[in-house]
């Protein structure tokens, strides 16, 4: 991987284009092994593009260079009581929080999209380098911007296949002064009824996440499926009213979590350390499965109303799973050395992919053990259109060979 200085980046891209060399844009290189395996190409990092260009607290906008770590941006916004309403990416404690550009390039957002939508909806403008080294811009620096083509959403989730993102303009949001979590465990059908009611109610929780029994057990909770509900408001009275409304419609008991305990659980769902006090995290205990190198890391999507059915299916049995109730999107993983499912075979992953498709969704392989070659994704129905778009941006096919989302084998 090469990490050129900001002043040299454009010249390097032009030189690679003239040489006809293949290369892959990347952020800080912390998750280069995610997705399709790298082919014979040079990873070009935007780690030299770092720092906040402009923050306008009154307009709730921020402009950052693409190589800026997400955690660094959140720390800069915190004194202004603002934040980017996205989760830290999976494995942040071990791999680092990753860059903002990398987050956008993979299109990840996490469970906060329940209330704040995805990262693509918070992106209001970006700057980029095309495969030939020509700089281009899309969008603007204000929220109400309608000029030009909507290239921001095209680049969101493009995996570096269309160009190298150099700068991003994002919408910030005020930090809620009061937060509280609710845990509900029980049978899948009862949890499903509560989830459907909650998503259709007038309440606006920050997130409603489904956890599988193995994830609950790893966090020191009862080994049973659960709903993790995160509430946020400007007052404790409002939180109490929301909690009372949920309790009135739940046949299952609610467990209240204060903000610190809620954050510990969310860290567990990111594959980081589980809650202090869980048995395997006591002094002298070995490292827990969640903090290990994952054998498989899968991104799942199913129709939101099919989440309970998905969690009950044999293909998902034993997997560590965190799915957002409102979108049906989430992650599943099998940590290395995690018993019978730690050596999950490719055939089982392909069956799981088929099951997700039957339930109205899809499956992306983010990480798999060495020696396996399960395609990261299948061909999308719109593959011909995707390849035509790719040709417009990269006619010589120099960028991210083999990493065009929706195209299994170029």
N, C-alpha and C positions, 0 to 999 in steps of 0.2 A: 504494500500500500504506500502511495506517495501522498504527502500532505504539503502542497505548495503554499507559499506565502500568498496573501490576498492579491498582491500586486502582480504576481507571476501566474496566477491561475488562468486568466484568459489566454495568455501567450501559450501556455502548456496545452490547453484544449485545441487551439488553432494548429499547433504543431502535430498533435495526435491525429487531427483531421487530415492534414496534408500527408502524413505518413500512411494513412489508412489503417491505423492501429485501433484495436478494439479496447474499450475501457468501460468501467462501471462507476457512476457517481455514488458516493457514500457520504455519510455524516462523519461520525467519529470512529467508525469501524468497529463499534462494539457488538454489532449483530450482523456482520457480513456473512455468517454461515446460515442465516435465516433464509428460507425460501429456496428456489432452485439453486443447485450448486454452481459456483462460479466457474465459467469456462475460461479459456485462455485469454484473459484480459487483465488490464491494469486497473486496480481500484484507485480512484482519485478522490481523496478526502477533502471535504470543505471545512476541516478543523481549523484551518487558518482564517476562516471567515467567522469571527467570534465577536460578540458584544452587542449591546443594545444601541441601535441607531437613534431612535427617538421614542419617547413615551409621553403621551398626552393624557394625563389622568382625567382631565375634564371631558375629553372626548371618548374615553375608554378605548383607546387604541394604542398599539405598540408596534414598532418596527424593529426587527432583530435580524442579525446575520444568521445564515442557515446553520453554521457550525456551533451556535451557542447552545450549551446544555439546557435542557428543559428546566432542571432544578435551579439553575442560575437565573433564569427568567422569572420563575416563581418567587425566588428570594428578593429580586429587585422590585417586584410588584407588591409584595407583602406590606412594606411600610405605608403604601398608599391604600391599603385594604382592598386590593384587587388581585385577580388571579386569572390564569388560563384554565378554563373549566375542562380539563382533560386529566386522565389518570397518568401516573408514571408508567412507562412501559414495563412489561413483564421482566422480572429478574433485575430490577434496577439496583438492588443492594449489591449484587455480585457483578453485574455488567456495567453499571452506571446508568444514569437517567437517560442517556442518549441525547442527540441533538434535536432541535426543533425541526430542522429540515428533514432529518430522517423520520421523525414522527409523521410529518405530512406526506413524505414519499411513500410510506407504508399505509397511510390512511387510517391509523389507529386512533381511538378515542377512549374506549372503555365504557364503564357503566354510567358515567356522568352524562352521557348522551341522552339518557332518559329525560332529563330536564333541560339540558343546555345544547342538545343536538351534537353532531360529530365535529371533528376538527375541520372538515371541509366547509361547515357552516360558520366557523369562526374565522376563516381565512378571507380577507378582503382584498388582498393584493400580493403579488410576488414578483421577484426579479429572477432571471435565469440566464444560463448560457446554453445555447443550442449546441448540437453536436459539432457544428463547424466553427464554434467559438464566438458567434455573434450574440451580443447581449440583447435581451428582450424583456419586456415588462407586461404584466397583465393586472387588471384591476387598478386599485388606487390605495390611498391612505385613509379614506373615510368610509364609514359604514354604509352610507347611502350612495354607492357607486354603481352605475349601470352602463358605463361606457365600455365598448369593445366586447370581444368574445370572452366567454367565461372559461378561460384557460386554467384558472386556479383549481377548479374541481376536476379538470382533466388530469392535472399533475398530481392531485391527491390520490394516493394509491397506485401511482404509476411505477413504483419500484425502480426509479432511475432510468426507465426505458425511453423517456422522451427528452430529457435534458437534465442539467445540473441546477438545482435550486440554489440561489445565492443569497436572497434576502426575502423576508416574509413580513407582511403587514397583517396583524391579527387583532381581533376584537377581544378586549378584556371584560371581566365582569366583577361586580362588587363582591367581596367576601362576606358571606352571611355571618353575623356575630354569634348566632346560636346554632349549634348542630346537635343532633341526637340520632342514635341508631336504635332499631328494633329488630330482634331476632324472633323468628317463628319457625318451629320445627314440628314435623308431623308427617302424615301420609301425603303422598303426591297429589291425590285428588282434592284434598282439603286445602293444600297450599295453592293448587291451581285455581280453585274458586276464589281464594283471597286475592291472588295476583290479578285475575281478570277484573274483579270488582275494583281493585285499587287503580288499575290502569284506566278504567272507564270513569272513575270518580272525579270530583272537582279538586281533589287534593293534588299537589304537585311535588311529590318527593324528589329528592336529588337523584336517587337511584333505587332500583328494585332489582336485586340480583338473586338468581338461583344458585345454590351451592349443592354439589353432590355430597353424599355421605362421607367419602374419603377426605374431601376438603374440610368438612366440618370436624372430622376426627383429628385431622392434622392441626387444627386450630385449638385443640383441647376441648371441643364441644362433644355433645352426644353424636355418635356416628349415625346420623339420619339426615335426609335432605332438609334444606332450610331456605327460607327467604330472608335476605338481609335488606332491610329498608332503611334508607338514610333520609332524614328530615333536616330542613334548614329554614330558619326564619329570623326575623329581627327581634323576636321576643320569646321568652319562655312560655308565656300564656298561649301564643300561637302554636308552639310545639305541643303543648299539653292538649290543646283542642284537636290537633291532627292525630295525636296518639289515641285519644279517646274515640275518635271516629273510626279508626282502624280496629281498635279493640271491640267496638260494638258490632263489627261485621266479621269478626274472626271467631271461629269455633275453637281455635287453639290459643293457648296462653302466649303472651308476649313477654319477651325479656328486654328490658331497657338498657341501652348502652350510652354512656356519656362520650363526648367527642374523642377523648384520648383512646378509649377502648375500641371505638369504631374505627379509628385510623389504624390500630394494630391489626384488626381483622382485615381491613383493606390491603394492608401490606402482605398479609398471609395470602390473599387472593392474587397478589402480584408475583407469587413465587418467592417472596422474601421471608424473613424470619416470622414465625407464627407468634401468637400472643405470649408475652412473658407469663410464666406460671404453667404453661402447658407441659405435660410430663417430660416430653423429649427435649425440652429446652432448659431443664433444670441444670444446675451447676454439675459439670462432669459428664453430662449426657453427650452422646455423639451428635454430630451435625444432623439436622433433620432432613427428611426426604425432599421437602419443598425447596431447600436452599442448595440442593445438589445440582450437578449438571443434568439437564433433562434428557432422558433417552428419546422421548418424542414430545414435541410441542406442536399442538394442532389448534388452528383457528376454526371454530365451528359457526355455522349459521343455520338456524331452522326457523320455520314460521313461529312467531311468538306464541300462538295458541297451541303449538305442538311441543313446547318445552317439557311439560310433565311427561308426555309420551316418550320423548327422546331420553330423558333421564331414566325411564323405566325399561328401555330397550336393552337387550343383552349385549349389544355392540358397545355400549357405554359403561357397562358394569365394571366397577373397580377403578375407573379413571377419575383423576382429580379434575373437577369441572367447575367453571364459574361462567354463567350465562346471564346476560341482561334480559330481564323479563320483557321490557318494552320492545326491544329490537330482535331478540333471539340470537344475538351475537355474543361470542365469548371465546374462552380458551379452555383447552383440555390438555393435560400432560401426564406423563408417566416418568417420574424421576428415575435416574439410573440406580439400579440395585433395589428397586422398590417391590421386589417379590414377583409374583406370577405375571403381573402386567408390565413389569419393568422391561421384559424382553418381548414386548408386543411385536407381532410379526407383520410384515407388509400386507399379507392377505387380509388380516384383521382390519388394518387401516383402510384398505380398499372397500371392505364390507361396510365399515363405518361411514365412509364417503357415500356409498349408495344409500345407506339409511338416512343420512342427512338430506340427500336429494329427494328421497321419498317423503320426507317431512317438510318439503318446500324450501330447502336451503342448499348448502354446499360445505365443503371442507377444504382448507388450505393447510398444507404441511409446512410449518415454519422451521422445524428442526427435526432431524431423524438421525439414528445411530449411523456410524460409519459402516459402509458396506451395503446399506439399503439404498434403493433408487426409486422410491415412490414419487411420482410426479407431484410437484408442489400444488398444482391445480389442474383441473380438466379444461378442455376447450370450452369456451363460452359459446352460446348460440350466436352471439354477435362477433365471432372471430373474424370474419371477413372485414367488417367495419373497423375492428381494432387494428388489424394489420394495415389497412389503408391509412389510418391516423398515424401509425408508427412510420409509415413510408414518408408522410409529409414532414415529420419532424426529423427523421433520421434515415434518409434514402440509402445511405451506404451501410446501414445496419451495424454501426460501430458501437452503439450504446447498449450496455447491459445485455450481451448476447445470451439468449435462453431465459431472460427474465421479463417477458412481456405478459402481464396478467391477462388471463383469458385465452392464452395460447400455450397448450401443453408442450408441444414440440414444434418450434418454428421450422 
